[in-house]
Every structure is written in structure tokens, then in C-alpha cells.
Amino acid sequence: MADEKPKKDVSKLSFEQTIKELSDIVGKIEQGRIPLQDSLQQYEKGMTLIKHCREILAKAEKRIEKVSAEKESEDTGRQSQ
């Protein structure tokens, strides 16, 4: 593909950037604007992007759990005083 962008390090993309790239890939594939071989490469890239999104979400979930546990601990400490 002549207009293909240089490969980015997926791990440096934000969640929002990753979702945008996924949307772009899905749009291209659904519209049939790219040949089969390119579709397969885009599919593989999409799977990598999905994995990255899941990793971001897992980290966010852990942070939320940590903050919730800290808040609960603070609230419990205040109640026992």
C-alpha cells in the first residue's frame, strides 16, 4: 500500500489512539478498500491492538481496585476511632 504509515510501537499508543486505529482498520476491511493480503495484515495488526487495549483496561481495573481498597481501608479506620 502506497499510503501506509510507518509502523508504530503499539505499546506507546493511548487507549483512545488504539481504538481509533481499530476503527480505521475495521472500516477499510468492511468497505473492501484493500486487497485480501493487506486485509490479513490489517487483521493481524487489529488483533495486536485489541491485546493492547485489554492490557490497558486490566491496568486501569487494578488501579481502581487499589484506590477502592485504600478508600475502604480509610473509611474502616475512621469508623473504629
PyMOL Python script that loads the backbone (N, CA, C, O; Angstrom):
from pymol import cmd

cmd.read_pdbstr("""\
ATOM      1  N   MET A   1       0.840  -1.183   0.000  1.00  0.00           N
ATOM      2  CA  MET A   1       0.000   0.000   0.000  1.00  0.00           C
ATOM      3  C   MET A   1       0.877   1.236   0.000  1.00  0.00           C
ATOM      4  O   MET A   1       1.774   1.363   0.834  1.00  0.00           O
ATOM      5  N   ALA A   2       0.631   2.131  -0.910  1.00  0.00           N
ATOM      6  CA  ALA A   2       1.471   3.311  -1.049  1.00  0.00           C
ATOM      7  C   ALA A   2       1.272   4.299   0.088  1.00  0.00           C
ATOM      8  O   ALA A   2       2.216   4.983   0.485  1.00  0.00           O
ATOM      9  N   ASP A   3       0.046   4.384   0.621  1.00  0.00           N
ATOM     10  CA  ASP A   3      -0.226   5.381   1.664  1.00  0.00           C
ATOM     11  C   ASP A   3      -0.076   4.814   3.069  1.00  0.00           C
ATOM     12  O   ASP A   3      -0.530   5.435   4.030  1.00  0.00           O
ATOM     13  N   GLU A   4       0.548   3.651   3.209  1.00  0.00           N
ATOM     14  CA  GLU A   4       0.701   3.040   4.528  1.00  0.00           C
ATOM     15  C   GLU A   4       1.666   3.845   5.382  1.00  0.00           C
ATOM     16  O   GLU A   4       2.734   4.250   4.923  1.00  0.00           O
ATOM     17  N   LYS A   5       1.276   4.073   6.636  1.00  0.00           N
ATOM     18  CA  LYS A   5       2.105   4.824   7.580  1.00  0.00           C
ATOM     19  C   LYS A   5       3.217   3.928   8.096  1.00  0.00           C
ATOM     20  O   LYS A   5       3.086   2.704   8.098  1.00  0.00           O
ATOM     21  N   PRO A   6       4.313   4.538   8.535  1.00  0.00           N
ATOM     22  CA  PRO A   6       5.361   3.718   9.156  1.00  0.00           C
ATOM     23  C   PRO A   6       4.798   3.001  10.377  1.00  0.00           C
ATOM     24  O   PRO A   6       3.902   3.513  11.048  1.00  0.00           O
ATOM     25  N   LYS A   7       5.326   1.818  10.661  1.00  0.00           N
ATOM     26  CA  LYS A   7       4.822   1.032  11.789  1.00  0.00           C
ATOM     27  C   LYS A   7       5.107   1.745  13.100  1.00  0.00           C
ATOM     28  O   LYS A   7       6.212   2.234  13.338  1.00  0.00           O
ATOM     29  N   LYS A   8       4.078   1.794  13.950  1.00  0.00           N
ATOM     30  CA  LYS A   8       4.215   2.408  15.267  1.00  0.00           C
ATOM     31  C   LYS A   8       4.396   1.317  16.306  1.00  0.00           C
ATOM     32  O   LYS A   8       3.995   0.170  16.110  1.00  0.00           O
ATOM     33  N   ASP A   9       5.004   1.701  17.405  1.00  0.00           N
ATOM     34  CA  ASP A   9       5.084   0.803  18.541  1.00  0.00           C
ATOM     35  C   ASP A   9       3.733   0.873  19.248  1.00  0.00           C
ATOM     36  O   ASP A   9       3.414   1.871  19.895  1.00  0.00           O
ATOM     37  N   VAL A  10       2.951  -0.178  19.122  1.00  0.00           N
ATOM     38  CA  VAL A  10       1.601  -0.219  19.673  1.00  0.00           C
ATOM     39  C   VAL A  10       1.593   0.069  21.168  1.00  0.00           C
ATOM     40  O   VAL A  10       0.654   0.686  21.671  1.00  0.00           O
ATOM     41  N   SER A  11       2.617  -0.366  21.880  1.00  0.00           N
ATOM     42  CA  SER A  11       2.640  -0.194  23.330  1.00  0.00           C
ATOM     43  C   SER A  11       2.688   1.270  23.752  1.00  0.00           C
ATOM     44  O   SER A  11       2.420   1.583  24.912  1.00  0.00           O
ATOM     45  N   LYS A  12       3.021   2.164  22.838  1.00  0.00           N
ATOM     46  CA  LYS A  12       3.084   3.587  23.168  1.00  0.00           C
ATOM     47  C   LYS A  12       1.780   4.319  22.884  1.00  0.00           C
ATOM     48  O   LYS A  12       1.655   5.504  23.195  1.00  0.00           O
ATOM     49  N   LEU A  13       0.808   3.627  22.296  1.00  0.00           N
ATOM     50  CA  LEU A  13      -0.466   4.253  21.963  1.00  0.00           C
ATOM     51  C   LEU A  13      -1.368   4.333  23.188  1.00  0.00           C
ATOM     52  O   LEU A  13      -1.380   3.433  24.028  1.00  0.00           O
ATOM     53  N   SER A  14      -2.116   5.418  23.274  1.00  0.00           N
ATOM     54  CA  SER A  14      -3.120   5.531  24.330  1.00  0.00           C
ATOM     55  C   SER A  14      -4.314   4.638  23.969  1.00  0.00           C
ATOM     56  O   SER A  14      -4.417   4.147  22.845  1.00  0.00           O
ATOM     57  N   PHE A  15      -5.193   4.440  24.919  1.00  0.00           N
ATOM     58  CA  PHE A  15      -6.389   3.642  24.673  1.00  0.00           C
ATOM     59  C   PHE A  15      -7.195   4.255  23.529  1.00  0.00           C
ATOM     60  O   PHE A  15      -7.657   3.540  22.639  1.00  0.00           O
ATOM     61  N   GLU A  16      -7.362   5.563  23.554  1.00  0.00           N
ATOM     62  CA  GLU A  16      -8.148   6.249  22.541  1.00  0.00           C
ATOM     63  C   GLU A  16      -7.514   6.135  21.153  1.00  0.00           C
ATOM     64  O   GLU A  16      -8.216   5.941  20.160  1.00  0.00           O
ATOM     65  N   GLN A  17      -6.193   6.256  21.088  1.00  0.00           N
ATOM     66  CA  GLN A  17      -5.495   6.110  19.812  1.00  0.00           C
ATOM     67  C   GLN A  17      -5.649   4.687  19.271  1.00  0.00           C
ATOM     68  O   GLN A  17      -5.820   4.479  18.070  1.00  0.00           O
ATOM     69  N   THR A  18      -5.585   3.728  20.170  1.00  0.00           N
ATOM     70  CA  THR A  18      -5.713   2.332  19.774  1.00  0.00           C
ATOM     71  C   THR A  18      -7.106   2.059  19.223  1.00  0.00           C
ATOM     72  O   THR A  18      -7.249   1.398  18.195  1.00  0.00           O
ATOM     73  N   ILE A  19      -8.121   2.560  19.893  1.00  0.00           N
ATOM     74  CA  ILE A  19      -9.500   2.383  19.428  1.00  0.00           C
ATOM     75  C   ILE A  19      -9.688   3.037  18.062  1.00  0.00           C
ATOM     76  O   ILE A  19     -10.353   2.472  17.194  1.00  0.00           O
ATOM     77  N   LYS A  20      -9.110   4.220  17.863  1.00  0.00           N
ATOM     78  CA  LYS A  20      -9.208   4.905  16.563  1.00  0.00           C
ATOM     79  C   LYS A  20      -8.582   4.057  15.469  1.00  0.00           C
ATOM     80  O   LYS A  20      -9.173   3.892  14.402  1.00  0.00           O
ATOM     81  N   GLU A  21      -7.397   3.516  15.717  1.00  0.00           N
ATOM     82  CA  GLU A  21      -6.741   2.677  14.719  1.00  0.00           C
ATOM     83  C   GLU A  21      -7.569   1.428  14.423  1.00  0.00           C
ATOM     84  O   GLU A  21      -7.688   1.016  13.269  1.00  0.00           O
ATOM     85  N   LEU A  22      -8.139   0.832  15.462  1.00  0.00           N
ATOM     86  CA  LEU A  22      -9.002  -0.328  15.253  1.00  0.00           C
ATOM     87  C   LEU A  22     -10.208   0.027  14.392  1.00  0.00           C
ATOM     88  O   LEU A  22     -10.573  -0.727  13.490  1.00  0.00           O
ATOM     89  N   SER A  23     -10.818   1.158  14.665  1.00  0.00           N
ATOM     90  CA  SER A  23     -11.976   1.609  13.880  1.00  0.00           C
ATOM     91  C   SER A  23     -11.597   1.820  12.419  1.00  0.00           C
ATOM     92  O   SER A  23     -12.348   1.457  11.513  1.00  0.00           O
ATOM     93  N   ASP A  24     -10.430   2.407  12.201  1.00  0.00           N
ATOM     94  CA  ASP A  24      -9.953   2.628  10.834  1.00  0.00           C
ATOM     95  C   ASP A  24      -9.755   1.300  10.101  1.00  0.00           C
ATOM     96  O   ASP A  24     -10.136   1.159   8.939  1.00  0.00           O
ATOM     97  N   ILE A  25      -9.163   0.344  10.782  1.00  0.00           N
ATOM     98  CA  ILE A  25      -8.923  -0.968  10.183  1.00  0.00           C
ATOM     99  C   ILE A  25     -10.247  -1.642   9.830  1.00  0.00           C
ATOM    100  O   ILE A  25     -10.411  -2.157   8.724  1.00  0.00           O
ATOM    101  N   VAL A  26     -11.180  -1.635  10.762  1.00  0.00           N
ATOM    102  CA  VAL A  26     -12.481  -2.272  10.533  1.00  0.00           C
ATOM    103  C   VAL A  26     -13.174  -1.606   9.347  1.00  0.00           C
ATOM    104  O   VAL A  26     -13.741  -2.289   8.495  1.00  0.00           O
ATOM    105  N   GLY A  27     -13.130  -0.282   9.291  1.00  0.00           N
ATOM    106  CA  GLY A  27     -13.758   0.436   8.185  1.00  0.00           C
ATOM    107  C   GLY A  27     -13.173   0.046   6.842  1.00  0.00           C
ATOM    108  O   GLY A  27     -13.913  -0.192   5.888  1.00  0.00           O
ATOM    109  N   LYS A  28     -11.857  -0.021   6.756  1.00  0.00           N
ATOM    110  CA  LYS A  28     -11.197  -0.396   5.499  1.00  0.00           C
ATOM    111  C   LYS A  28     -11.579  -1.808   5.074  1.00  0.00           C
ATOM    112  O   LYS A  28     -11.883  -2.058   3.907  1.00  0.00           O
ATOM    113  N   ILE A  29     -11.558  -2.727   6.036  1.00  0.00           N
ATOM    114  CA  ILE A  29     -11.873  -4.126   5.715  1.00  0.00           C
ATOM    115  C   ILE A  29     -13.335  -4.260   5.305  1.00  0.00           C
ATOM    116  O   ILE A  29     -13.642  -4.930   4.319  1.00  0.00           O
ATOM    117  N   GLU A  30     -14.239  -3.631   6.053  1.00  0.00           N
ATOM    118  CA  GLU A  30     -15.663  -3.735   5.747  1.00  0.00           C
ATOM    119  C   GLU A  30     -16.012  -3.140   4.390  1.00  0.00           C
ATOM    120  O   GLU A  30     -16.886  -3.655   3.694  1.00  0.00           O
ATOM    121  N   GLN A  31     -15.340  -2.069   4.013  1.00  0.00           N
ATOM    122  CA  GLN A  31     -15.630  -1.415   2.740  1.00  0.00           C
ATOM    123  C   GLN A  31     -14.935  -2.100   1.564  1.00  0.00           C
ATOM    124  O   GLN A  31     -15.176  -1.754   0.408  1.00  0.00           O
ATOM    125  N   GLY A  32     -14.085  -3.060   1.861  1.00  0.00           N
ATOM    126  CA  GLY A  32     -13.393  -3.775   0.803  1.00  0.00           C
ATOM    127  C   GLY A  32     -12.414  -2.902   0.035  1.00  0.00           C
ATOM    128  O   GLY A  32     -12.155  -3.143  -1.144  1.00  0.00           O
ATOM    129  N   ARG A  33     -11.870  -1.891   0.698  1.00  0.00           N
ATOM    130  CA  ARG A  33     -10.966  -0.955   0.036  1.00  0.00           C
ATOM    131  C   ARG A  33      -9.544  -1.464  -0.063  1.00  0.00           C
ATOM    132  O   ARG A  33      -8.695  -0.804  -0.661  1.00  0.00           O
ATOM    133  N   ILE A  34      -9.264  -2.628   0.513  1.00  0.00           N
ATOM    134  CA  ILE A  34      -7.893  -3.133   0.484  1.00  0.00           C
ATOM    135  C   ILE A  34      -7.890  -4.577  -0.010  1.00  0.00           C
ATOM    136  O   ILE A  34      -8.845  -5.319   0.221  1.00  0.00           O
ATOM    137  N   PRO A  35      -6.823  -4.969  -0.686  1.00  0.00           N
ATOM    138  CA  PRO A  35      -6.722  -6.352  -1.182  1.00  0.00           C
ATOM    139  C   PRO A  35      -6.683  -7.362  -0.034  1.00  0.00           C
ATOM    140  O   PRO A  35      -6.421  -7.010   1.116  1.00  0.00           O
ATOM    141  N   LEU A  36      -6.946  -8.609  -0.371  1.00  0.00           N
ATOM    142  CA  LEU A  36      -7.005  -9.676   0.631  1.00  0.00           C
ATOM    143  C   LEU A  36      -5.742  -9.757   1.472  1.00  0.00           C
ATOM    144  O   LEU A  36      -5.834  -9.826   2.698  1.00  0.00           O
ATOM    145  N   GLN A  37      -4.575  -9.751   0.860  1.00  0.00           N
ATOM    146  CA  GLN A  37      -3.318  -9.862   1.611  1.00  0.00           C
ATOM    147  C   GLN A  37      -3.194  -8.724   2.625  1.00  0.00           C
ATOM    148  O   GLN A  37      -2.795  -8.939   3.770  1.00  0.00           O
ATOM    149  N   ASP A  38      -3.540  -7.516   2.191  1.00  0.00           N
ATOM    150  CA  ASP A  38      -3.493  -6.376   3.111  1.00  0.00           C
ATOM    151  C   ASP A  38      -4.543  -6.526   4.208  1.00  0.00           C
ATOM    152  O   ASP A  38      -4.316  -6.131   5.351  1.00  0.00           O
ATOM    153  N   SER A  39      -5.691  -7.098   3.855  1.00  0.00           N
ATOM    154  CA  SER A  39      -6.735  -7.336   4.866  1.00  0.00           C
ATOM    155  C   SER A  39      -6.218  -8.252   5.962  1.00  0.00           C
ATOM    156  O   SER A  39      -6.474  -8.032   7.146  1.00  0.00           O
ATOM    157  N   LEU A  40      -5.489  -9.282   5.553  1.00  0.00           N
ATOM    158  CA  LEU A  40      -4.929 -10.215   6.544  1.00  0.00           C
ATOM    159  C   LEU A  40      -3.912  -9.519   7.440  1.00  0.00           C
ATOM    160  O   LEU A  40      -3.884  -9.750   8.649  1.00  0.00           O
ATOM    161  N   GLN A  41      -3.078  -8.669   6.852  1.00  0.00           N
ATOM    162  CA  GLN A  41      -2.098  -7.932   7.647  1.00  0.00           C
ATOM    163  C   GLN A  41      -2.806  -6.960   8.594  1.00  0.00           C
ATOM    164  O   GLN A  41      -2.396  -6.799   9.744  1.00  0.00           O
ATOM    165  N   GLN A  42      -3.857  -6.322   8.112  1.00  0.00           N
ATOM    166  CA  GLN A  42      -4.611  -5.409   8.965  1.00  0.00           C
ATOM    167  C   GLN A  42      -5.317  -6.161  10.082  1.00  0.00           C
ATOM    168  O   GLN A  42      -5.413  -5.667  11.206  1.00  0.00           O
ATOM    169  N   TYR A  43      -5.809  -7.352   9.774  1.00  0.00           N
ATOM    170  CA  TYR A  43      -6.444  -8.187  10.796  1.00  0.00           C
ATOM    171  C   TYR A  43      -5.439  -8.519  11.900  1.00  0.00           C
ATOM    172  O   TYR A  43      -5.753  -8.419  13.086  1.00  0.00           O
ATOM    173  N   GLU A  44      -4.236  -8.911  11.503  1.00  0.00           N
ATOM    174  CA  GLU A  44      -3.192  -9.227  12.485  1.00  0.00           C
ATOM    175  C   GLU A  44      -2.854  -8.000  13.329  1.00  0.00           C
ATOM    176  O   GLU A  44      -2.689  -8.100  14.545  1.00  0.00           O
ATOM    177  N   LYS A  45      -2.755  -6.851  12.680  1.00  0.00           N
ATOM    178  CA  LYS A  45      -2.491  -5.610  13.417  1.00  0.00           C
ATOM    179  C   LYS A  45      -3.639  -5.329  14.380  1.00  0.00           C
ATOM    180  O   LYS A  45      -3.417  -4.920  15.519  1.00  0.00           O
ATOM    181  N   GLY A  46      -4.858  -5.549  13.920  1.00  0.00           N
ATOM    182  CA  GLY A  46      -6.029  -5.341  14.768  1.00  0.00           C
ATOM    183  C   GLY A  46      -6.003  -6.221  16.003  1.00  0.00           C
ATOM    184  O   GLY A  46      -6.358  -5.775  17.095  1.00  0.00           O
ATOM    185  N   MET A  47      -5.590  -7.457  15.839  1.00  0.00           N
ATOM    186  CA  MET A  47      -5.512  -8.363  16.986  1.00  0.00           C
ATOM    187  C   MET A  47      -4.461  -7.869  17.984  1.00  0.00           C
ATOM    188  O   MET A  47      -4.650  -7.981  19.195  1.00  0.00           O
ATOM    189  N   THR A  48      -3.363  -7.328  17.475  1.00  0.00           N
ATOM    190  CA  THR A  48      -2.330  -6.753  18.350  1.00  0.00           C
ATOM    191  C   THR A  48      -2.894  -5.545  19.094  1.00  0.00           C
ATOM    192  O   THR A  48      -2.633  -5.365  20.284  1.00  0.00           O
ATOM    193  N   LEU A  49      -3.666  -4.721  18.391  1.00  0.00           N
ATOM    194  CA  LEU A  49      -4.275  -3.545  19.014  1.00  0.00           C
ATOM    195  C   LEU A  49      -5.285  -3.952  20.088  1.00  0.00           C
ATOM    196  O   LEU A  49      -5.350  -3.331  21.149  1.00  0.00           O
ATOM    197  N   ILE A  50      -6.068  -4.990  19.812  1.00  0.00           N
ATOM    198  CA  ILE A  50      -7.035  -5.477  20.800  1.00  0.00           C
ATOM    199  C   ILE A  50      -6.316  -5.960  22.060  1.00  0.00           C
ATOM    200  O   ILE A  50      -6.746  -5.679  23.179  1.00  0.00           O
ATOM    201  N   LYS A  51      -5.234  -6.679  21.864  1.00  0.00           N
ATOM    202  CA  LYS A  51      -4.451  -7.151  23.023  1.00  0.00           C
ATOM    203  C   LYS A  51      -3.962  -5.962  23.845  1.00  0.00           C
ATOM    204  O   LYS A  51      -4.010  -5.986  25.075  1.00  0.00           O
ATOM    205  N   HIS A  52      -3.494  -4.927  23.159  1.00  0.00           N
ATOM    206  CA  HIS A  52      -3.009  -3.724  23.853  1.00  0.00           C
ATOM    207  C   HIS A  52      -4.149  -3.067  24.636  1.00  0.00           C
ATOM    208  O   HIS A  52      -3.955  -2.649  25.778  1.00  0.00           O
ATOM    209  N   CYS A  53      -5.331  -2.973  24.032  1.00  0.00           N
ATOM    210  CA  CYS A  53      -6.492  -2.398  24.730  1.00  0.00           C
ATOM    211  C   CYS A  53      -6.810  -3.191  25.993  1.00  0.00           C
ATOM    212  O   CYS A  53      -7.079  -2.615  27.047  1.00  0.00           O
ATOM    213  N   ARG A  54      -6.777  -4.495  25.881  1.00  0.00           N
ATOM    214  CA  ARG A  54      -7.072  -5.346  27.050  1.00  0.00           C
ATOM    215  C   ARG A  54      -6.051  -5.125  28.158  1.00  0.00           C
ATOM    216  O   ARG A  54      -6.401  -5.109  29.338  1.00  0.00           O
ATOM    217  N   GLU A  55      -4.785  -4.953  27.774  1.00  0.00           N
ATOM    218  CA  GLU A  55      -3.743  -4.694  28.773  1.00  0.00           C
ATOM    219  C   GLU A  55      -3.982  -3.350  29.469  1.00  0.00           C
ATOM    220  O   GLU A  55      -3.842  -3.244  30.688  1.00  0.00           O
ATOM    221  N   ILE A  56      -4.340  -2.338  28.698  1.00  0.00           N
ATOM    222  CA  ILE A  56      -4.625  -1.017  29.273  1.00  0.00           C
ATOM    223  C   ILE A  56      -5.804  -1.123  30.240  1.00  0.00           C
ATOM    224  O   ILE A  56      -5.753  -0.589  31.348  1.00  0.00           O
ATOM    225  N   LEU A  57      -6.856  -1.809  29.822  1.00  0.00           N
ATOM    226  CA  LEU A  57      -8.042  -1.949  30.665  1.00  0.00           C
ATOM    227  C   LEU A  57      -7.738  -2.741  31.936  1.00  0.00           C
ATOM    228  O   LEU A  57      -8.259  -2.420  33.004  1.00  0.00           O
ATOM    229  N   ALA A  58      -6.903  -3.769  31.828  1.00  0.00           N
ATOM    230  CA  ALA A  58      -6.536  -4.562  33.007  1.00  0.00           C
ATOM    231  C   ALA A  58      -5.770  -3.697  34.009  1.00  0.00           C
ATOM    232  O   ALA A  58      -6.005  -3.788  35.214  1.00  0.00           O
ATOM    233  N   LYS A  59      -4.855  -2.859  33.514  1.00  0.00           N
ATOM    234  CA  LYS A  59      -4.108  -1.962  34.402  1.00  0.00           C
ATOM    235  C   LYS A  59      -5.052  -0.960  35.072  1.00  0.00           C
ATOM    236  O   LYS A  59      -4.921  -0.669  36.261  1.00  0.00           O
ATOM    237  N   ALA A  60      -5.996  -0.441  34.298  1.00  0.00           N
ATOM    238  CA  ALA A  60      -6.949   0.512  34.864  1.00  0.00           C
ATOM    239  C   ALA A  60      -7.805  -0.156  35.937  1.00  0.00           C
ATOM    240  O   ALA A  60      -8.082   0.439  36.979  1.00  0.00           O
ATOM    241  N   GLU A  61      -8.216  -1.379  35.679  1.00  0.00           N
ATOM    242  CA  GLU A  61      -9.017  -2.115  36.651  1.00  0.00           C
ATOM    243  C   GLU A  61      -8.243  -2.322  37.956  1.00  0.00           C
ATOM    244  O   GLU A  61      -8.800  -2.168  39.043  1.00  0.00           O
ATOM    245  N   LYS A  62      -6.963  -2.671  37.842  1.00  0.00           N
ATOM    246  CA  LYS A  62      -6.140  -2.862  39.038  1.00  0.00           C
ATOM    247  C   LYS A  62      -5.999  -1.559  39.824  1.00  0.00           C
ATOM    248  O   LYS A  62      -6.040  -1.562  41.054  1.00  0.00           O
ATOM    249  N   ARG A  63      -5.833  -0.443  39.103  1.00  0.00           N
ATOM    250  CA  ARG A  63      -5.735   0.853  39.786  1.00  0.00           C
ATOM    251  C   ARG A  63      -7.027   1.182  40.517  1.00  0.00           C
ATOM    252  O   ARG A  63      -6.996   1.675  41.645  1.00  0.00           O
ATOM    253  N   ILE A  64      -8.156   0.915  39.884  1.00  0.00           N
ATOM    254  CA  ILE A  64      -9.457   1.179  40.508  1.00  0.00           C
ATOM    255  C   ILE A  64      -9.621   0.325  41.756  1.00  0.00           C
ATOM    256  O   ILE A  64     -10.078   0.806  42.793  1.00  0.00           O
ATOM    257  N   GLU A  65      -9.245  -0.950  41.649  1.00  0.00           N
ATOM    258  CA  GLU A  65      -9.342  -1.839  42.808  1.00  0.00           C
ATOM    259  C   GLU A  65      -8.455  -1.345  43.950  1.00  0.00           C
ATOM    260  O   GLU A  65      -8.851  -1.393  45.115  1.00  0.00           O
ATOM    261  N   LYS A  66      -7.256  -0.871  43.611  1.00  0.00           N
ATOM    262  CA  LYS A  66      -6.330  -0.371  44.629  1.00  0.00           C
ATOM    263  C   LYS A  66      -6.898   0.867  45.315  1.00  0.00           C
ATOM    264  O   LYS A  66      -6.880   0.969  46.541  1.00  0.00           O
ATOM    265  N   VAL A  67      -7.398   1.799  44.520  1.00  0.00           N
ATOM    266  CA  VAL A  67      -7.964   3.027  45.086  1.00  0.00           C
ATOM    267  C   VAL A  67      -9.183   2.700  45.940  1.00  0.00           C
ATOM    268  O   VAL A  67      -9.364   3.268  47.017  1.00  0.00           O
ATOM    269  N   SER A  68     -10.018   1.783  45.458  1.00  0.00           N
ATOM    270  CA  SER A  68     -11.209   1.386  46.223  1.00  0.00           C
ATOM    271  C   SER A  68     -10.820   0.743  47.544  1.00  0.00           C
ATOM    272  O   SER A  68     -11.431   1.016  48.577  1.00  0.00           O
ATOM    273  N   ALA A  69      -9.800  -0.113  47.510  1.00  0.00           N
ATOM    274  CA  ALA A  69      -9.349  -0.782  48.733  1.00  0.00           C
ATOM    275  C   ALA A  69      -8.775   0.236  49.714  1.00  0.00           C
ATOM    276  O   ALA A  69      -9.029   0.154  50.916  1.00  0.00           O
ATOM    277  N   GLU A  70      -8.002   1.197  49.204  1.00  0.00           N
ATOM    278  CA  GLU A  70      -7.444   2.236  50.075  1.00  0.00           C
ATOM    279  C   GLU A  70      -8.553   3.075  50.701  1.00  0.00           C
ATOM    280  O   GLU A  70      -8.500   3.396  51.888  1.00  0.00           O
ATOM    281  N   LYS A  71      -9.546   3.425  49.908  1.00  0.00           N
ATOM    282  CA  LYS A  71     -10.672   4.229  50.403  1.00  0.00           C
ATOM    283  C   LYS A  71     -11.445   3.446  51.462  1.00  0.00           C
ATOM    284  O   LYS A  71     -11.824   3.989  52.500  1.00  0.00           O
ATOM    285  N   GLU A  72     -11.670   2.170  51.187  1.00  0.00           N
ATOM    286  CA  GLU A  72     -12.385   1.325  52.136  1.00  0.00           C
ATOM    287  C   GLU A  72     -11.598   1.203  53.439  1.00  0.00           C
ATOM    288  O   GLU A  72     -12.180   1.224  54.523  1.00  0.00           O
ATOM    289  N   SER A  73     -10.288   1.076  53.331  1.00  0.00           N
ATOM    290  CA  SER A  73      -9.429   0.978  54.498  1.00  0.00           C
ATOM    291  C   SER A  73      -9.479   2.269  55.310  1.00  0.00           C
ATOM    292  O   SER A  73      -9.539   2.228  56.539  1.00  0.00           O
ATOM    293  N   GLU A  74      -9.454   3.399  54.638  1.00  0.00           N
ATOM    294  CA  GLU A  74      -9.549   4.699  55.326  1.00  0.00           C
ATOM    295  C   GLU A  74     -10.887   4.819  56.047  1.00  0.00           C
ATOM    296  O   GLU A  74     -10.947   5.238  57.203  1.00  0.00           O
ATOM    297  N   ASP A  75     -11.962   4.444  55.347  1.00  0.00           N
ATOM    298  CA  ASP A  75     -13.285   4.530  55.945  1.00  0.00           C
ATOM    299  C   ASP A  75     -13.431   3.623  57.155  1.00  0.00           C
ATOM    300  O   ASP A  75     -14.065   3.997  58.141  1.00  0.00           O
ATOM    301  N   THR A  76     -12.847   2.431  57.086  1.00  0.00           N
ATOM    302  CA  THR A  76     -12.888   1.487  58.200  1.00  0.00           C
ATOM    303  C   THR A  76     -12.092   2.039  59.381  1.00  0.00           C
ATOM    304  O   THR A  76     -12.513   1.914  60.531  1.00  0.00           O
ATOM    305  N   GLY A  77     -10.943   2.647  59.096  1.00  0.00           N
ATOM    306  CA  GLY A  77     -10.118   3.240  60.144  1.00  0.00           C
ATOM    307  C   GLY A  77     -10.817   4.370  60.852  1.00  0.00           C
ATOM    308  O   GLY A  77     -10.683   4.517  62.067  1.00  0.00           O
ATOM    309  N   ARG A  78     -11.554   5.165  60.124  1.00  0.00           N
ATOM    310  CA  ARG A  78     -12.286   6.282  60.723  1.00  0.00           C
ATOM    311  C   ARG A  78     -13.420   5.799  61.595  1.00  0.00           C
ATOM    312  O   ARG A  78     -13.703   6.390  62.637  1.00  0.00           O
ATOM    313  N   GLN A  79     -14.077   4.721  61.174  1.00  0.00           N
ATOM    314  CA  GLN A  79     -15.216   4.192  61.931  1.00  0.00           C
ATOM    315  C   GLN A  79     -14.782   3.583  63.252  1.00  0.00           C
ATOM    316  O   GLN A  79     -15.554   3.582  64.211  1.00  0.00           O
ATOM    317  N   SER A  80     -13.563   3.064  63.321  1.00  0.00           N
ATOM    318  CA  SER A  80     -13.120   2.412  64.551  1.00  0.00           C
ATOM    319  C   SER A  80     -12.548   3.402  65.556  1.00  0.00           C
ATOM    320  O   SER A  80     -12.196   3.019  66.671  1.00  0.00           O
ATOM    321  N   GLN A  81     -12.453   4.656  65.176  1.00  0.00           N
ATOM    322  CA  GLN A  81     -11.913   5.653  66.103  1.00  0.00           C
ATOM    323  C   GLN A  81     -12.969   6.202  67.026  1.00  0.00           C
ATOM    324  O   GLN A  81     -12.673   7.052  67.866  1.00  0.00           O
TER     325      GLN A  81
END
""", "prot")
cmd.dss("prot")
cmd.show_as("cartoon", "prot")
cmd.util.cbc("prot")
cmd.orient("prot")
